[in-house]
Amino acid sequence: MDRWQAMRIFAKVAETASFAETARVMHMSAPAVTRAVAALEETIGARLFVRTTRSVKLTEAGGRYYEDCRRILTDILEAEAAAAGSYATPSGTLAVTASVLFGHMHVLPIVTDYLDAYPTMAARTLFVDRQVNIVEEGVDVAVRIGHLSDSGFTAARVGSVRRVVCGSPAYFERRGVPQTPQDLRGHRVAMSTGAWASTEWRFARDQRVLVHPAMMSNTNEAGIAAALAGWGVTRVLHYQIGSALLEGRLKIVLAEYEEEPLPIHVVYPEGRHAPAKVRTFVDLAVARLRANRLLN
């Protein structure tokens, strides 16, 4: 078996954590997969996997080798795609991830317009309120809110969002407008238990307030609905209430105490070697998000 094919088999085992699943996906027998990995380990002179009856995990050496294999295999696929012309033409399935509400509000319309522009393409969206591992979960492009770790991925900044305290005009007329963060102790608070949730609300000028929410929910939408109904105040990212702000149904308070805005980035791993499906989507997403006045 040639080295390239053995590397493909090894990489697939690393991704699926299963010899049997690799055999099924690659239309091979399980013994053939096992022999290919064993031969590779013998050639390299290092153990690539730790095998038990229940799991298959990369060793430290295997993890390093997997990253090198991914790069080499990607280079080979790009060379083949360039020769065939598909590097210049979007093809296949594009996988995009974002947080749930941001994905529904701002990313999904870009995805559908992209599919209209490239009707031979397909797309898969993963809208979840957690940090997605782009490599392990097979994602091509991620739209991320917050400061990025040094991942080595390519990132284009497209805007920013503010974390704001808001309520309805009717609520503030009835209960008064808080003038400082400390005034929140006298207000009813609805908050989410999701990302960034904490009962210690931090503000600029190193101010902190321990709030005692009268209502907790697993979604930001519930807190926003309570605020819209005039029940109390909530704290969310400002894009989540954009239409309600424009329509005057919600009002932001304590704006002068807000922390620095959180950046929004479009992130993808391949950089200048990205295939056409990624490059064309990133170009569209960056242009559309930068033009969005709620985010800039």
N, C-alpha and C positions, 0 to 999 in steps of 0.2 A: 504494500500500500504506500502511495507517495506521501511525502511529508505534509503537503497542503491538505490532503484529505484527512490525514490523522489530526492535524490541527483543527480542522472543522469539527471533527467528532469530539475532540477534547473540549472545545469551546461550547458545544451544545450540551455536553454533560455538565459543564460548569454552570450553564444557564438554567438547565432543568433540574439539576441536583439529582439526576436519575439516569442510570444506564438503560433501564427498560424504556423510559420515555424517549430517550435519545434514539434508541433503536426504532421505536415506532415512528417518530417524526422523520427520521432519515431513511426509512424503509430498509433497515438492516436487521440482521439477527442480533440478539443480545450478546452472544459469545463473540461476534465479530467486533462489536463496540468495545467489549472488554479487552480483546486482543489488541485492538488499535491503541487504546490508552496504555496498556502494559508495554507495548513496543515503544511508544513515545517516551515513557518513563525510563525504559532501559537505554534508549538512545541519549536522552538528556542526562541521565545519571542522577535523577532526583525523583522523589515521591511527589506526585501531583495531587492526589486525593487521599483523604482519610475515609475508609469505607467501613461501615457497620451494617448490621442487618436492617437498620431502619433509615440510615441517612448516608449521603455522599457529600463530603465537604472538602473544599480546596485547602491544601496545606499553604503555608506562607509562601513557599516557592511556587506552588501552583497558582496562587493569586497573582503573583508578579508575572508568571508566564502567560496567564489568561489575558492580562492587559496588553502584553506584547502581541499575543495572537490576535486579539480584536483589532489592533492597529494594522497588523500585517494583512489580515483577511479583508479588512475594509479597503486597504490600498489595492488589493487584487481585484475586489469587486468594482471599485471605482475605475480601474484601468479597463476592465471588461466592459463596464457600462459606457465609458467614454468611447471605446472602439465601436460599440453598438449604437451609439447616439443617445442612449437613455439618460446619460449624465446631463444632457442639455434639455431634455424633455421630462417634465414631471410624470412619474408613473408609480403604481403600487398603492399602498395604504399609508396615510399620514397619521401618526399618533400624537395627540396634543393633550397636555394636562394644564389645569389651573385650579384655583380654589372654587368651591361650589358656586357661590353667588356671583363672583367675578366672572367665572366661566360662563354661566348662564346669561349674564347681562352683557358682557363685552367680548368674550372670545367666541361663543357659538355663532353670532352673526358673521364674524370674520370667516369662520370655518365654512358656513353655508355659502357665502359669496365666493370663497375659494373653490368650492366644488362646482359652483355654477361656471366659474372661469375655466376650470379644468375638468370637464365632464367624465373623462376616463379615470380620474382619481377616486379613491375612497378615503374615508377618514374614520378615526376612532378617537373619541374624547374620553378623558378620565378626569372628571371634576370631583375632587375630594379635598377636604380640609386637613391635609397632612402633607408632609414633605415627601414627594415621590422620588424614588431612586430612578433616574432617567435611564441608566444603563440596564439595571436589573429588570425593570418593568417595560422595557422595549419602547420607550417614549422618544419621539423625534424632537419635539419642541415643548418647552415649559414656559408658562407665563407666571412669574413669581413676584409676590409682594413681600418686601422686607429686605434687609441687608443680606447680601450673598456671602457665603463662605468661599474660600479660594478653591474652587473645584477644578479649575483648569478648563472649564467650558467657556464658550463664547457667549457673551451677554450684551444685549443692546438695551440701554435705558430708554423707556418710552413714556415715563410720567411718574407721578407720585400720588400718594393718598394721605389724608389727614385722619387721625383718630379724634372724633368729636363727641361732645356731649350734646344731646338734643332732646327736645320735647315739643309738644304742640303749643301754638300761641294761646289756646284756651287754658291749657294746664298752667302756663306761666302767669296768665292773668289771674288765675284762681289762687296759685300757691306762691307767686313771686318768682322773680328771676334771680338765680344764684349769681353773686358778684365775685366770689372767690371759690376755689375748690373746696374749702372748708364748709361752705354753705350747703354742699351736697348732703351733709349729714341730716339736714332737715327736709329732704325730699325723698319721695318714693322712687326706688330704682329697680329697673328690670334689666337683667343682663344675661349674656350667653355663657354657657360652660365650655364653648369651643375654643378655637385657636386664640391665643393671647389673653384668655380669660384670667382675671385675677380680681379679687375683692380689694386689692390695694391699687388704687388708680393713681398713676404717676402723671405729673404735669411738669411744664417748664419751670424754671427757677427752683428746681429740686424740691418741688412741693409734692406731697403724697397724702392721700386721703384713704382711710379704710372705710369702704362703704358696706352697708348691710342690706343687700338686695332683698326686697320683699317678694320678688319673683325671679326664679332661675329657669332657663330653658336651654335645650341643646341646639337651638338655632337662633341666629341673629334676627331672622324674620319675625319671630315671636316678640322679641323686645321692641322691634320697630313698630309692629302692630299695636303693642300696648302704648307706645308713645303717640302714635297717630290717633289712638282712641282717647287721648287726654288723661291716661291713667297715671303716667309718671315720666321719668327721664330714662334714657338709655345711652350707652356709649358704643359707637360703631365706627367703621371706616366711612368717610363721607360719600364715597361713590355709591354706597349701598342705599343712600337716601336721596340721591340726586334729583329724581323727579319730584319727590315730596318737598324738597327745598325750593325748587324752581316754582312750584305751585303754591308755596306758602303754607303748606299743611304741617311742616316741621320747621323749627327754628333752632339754630346752633347757638349755644351759650358758652361762656368761658373761652372764647376763641383766643384771647390774648394769653391764655395759660397753656395753649396746646404745645405738645412736644414737636420736635422736628418731624416733617412728613416722612413717610416710609416710601422708599423707591420701588418702582415697578420695572421689571426687566423681562425681556424675551430671551430665553436661554436655550442653547442647543449645543451638542457636544462636538460636531465635526468641524467647526470653523470653516475655513476656506475650502475644505474638501467636502463640504456638505453636498448631498445629491440635490438634483433640481427640485424635487418635491419639497425639500426643506428650505432651500434658498428662496423659492418663489413664495412660499407661505410666510416666511420670516419677513420678506420685503413688504408684503401686504399688511401683516400684523403690525409691524413697526410703524408704517405710515398711518394706518387707521387709529392706532392707540395714541400716537403723538398728536393726532388731529382732534382727539376727544377732549373737549373743553372741561369735562368733569374730572379729567385726570391730569390736566396741565394748566 
